[in-house]
Amino acid sequence: MDMENLELGQVKISEDVVIIIAGIATAGVKGVSTTRTGMAEGISNLFSKNNYSKGIKVEINENAVVLEIFINVEYGYKISEVAREVQSAVKKEIETMTDMQVAAVNVHVLNIIQEKEKDKDKDKEVIETEIIE
């Protein structure tokens, strides 16, 4: 955890907060696709507080942050551009919101997602929602 001394006391920023910021920034990048691996995981995600921590690891040393981000890229997008955009967005958001320096944002592309697979995932989400209701 990061700790900053202020006039009135200390401010601690949890690794979880940094992960959520990185997850939101990553999800906002065009070409990044998130997929669910199964119905059980989909149902548990519906009840979780956030889905942004999936696929992100963080290490905070003093006031420097190193992130490992694992993503899927939509077919048709240039992988290097998507990865660069993820790095830029994550670095900007973390530095703006926490005042911590980002030393590295390592992006790992795990898979390419085609439109057919995205449609299947949407169908799963509809089915999972209907089951819960």
N, C-alpha and C positions, 0 to 999 in steps of 0.2 A: 504494500500500500504506500501511496505517496503521502507525505506529511509536510504541511507548510505552516510555519509559525507566523501568526498574525498578532496584532496588538492585544487582542482579547483572548487569544488561545490558538489552538491548532486546527487545521483543516486537513482531514484525511480523505483521500479519494481511493475508493476500492477498485481492485482490478475488474470487478464485475461492471462497474460504471464505465470504465474504459472499453470493455468488450461490447457493451450495449451501444456506445457511441460509434464504435467501429462497425458494428453490425448494421446500424441504421444507415451510415454513410455508404457501406457496401451495397446494401439493398437498393439504394437510390441510383446506382450506376446502370446505364443502359447496357444490355448484353449479359448482365449477371443473372443467372437463373438459379433458383433454389428448388430443390426437389425433395419429396418425402420418400423414405425408403419402404414404408409399409403402413398398413391401416392402423396398427397399434400405436405407432409413433405419431401418426396424424391425429388420432384421438387425444393422445397425451399432450400434443402441442396446442390443441384447442383450449385446454385447461391451464396451460402454463402462462406465466406472466409475460414472457416474451419469447420470440423465436430468433432473436438477433444474436444470441450467443453461440448458436450452432456453427461449428467450423472456424472458430476464432480462438487463438491462444495468445496470451499477453504475458510479457515479462517486464516488470518495472524495476529499474535500478536507479536509486537516488531520484533524479528528476528526468530520466530518459526512459522512453518506452520502446520496446521491440515487439512487433506483432507478427504472427503467422496467420494468414487468412487463406482458407481453403474454399474455392468457388467452383461452380459449374458455369460454363459460358454457353450462351445460346448460339446455335448454328447460324452462320452468316456474319457474325461479328469478328473483327480482327482481334485475336487473342492478346497480342501485345498492347493494343490500344485500350482494351478493356482492363487489363492488368495495371497499366499505367494510370488510368482514370481512377481505379480503386485505390491505388497508392496515394494519389493526389488528394482524393476526397477524404480518405481516412486521416491522413496527416493533417489536413486543414482543420477538420472538425475536432480532432483530439487537442490540437494545439490551441484552437480558439476557445473551446469549452473548459479545458482543464489547466491551461497555461503550462503544460508539461511539454518537453521537447520530444519529438518522435525521432528516434535514431534510425529505425528501419521498419518498413512494411513489406514483408515477404509474402508474395501472392503465389499460391499453388493452384494450378488449374487441374481439377480432378477429372472432368468429363465435359463433353460437348452434348448439349441437349437440343434435339430436333423438335420441330413443331408438333409432330405426332406424339412425342413423349410428353410435351407440355399439356396437350389436350387430355391425355390419359390422367395426368396429375390433377387437372381441373375436375375431371369426372370423379376421381377418388374423393376430392374435397367435397363435392356435392353429396356423394353417397355418405361420407362420414358425417356431414352436417345433418342429413336426414335421419341417420341412425340415432344421433344424440337427441334430436327433437322428438 
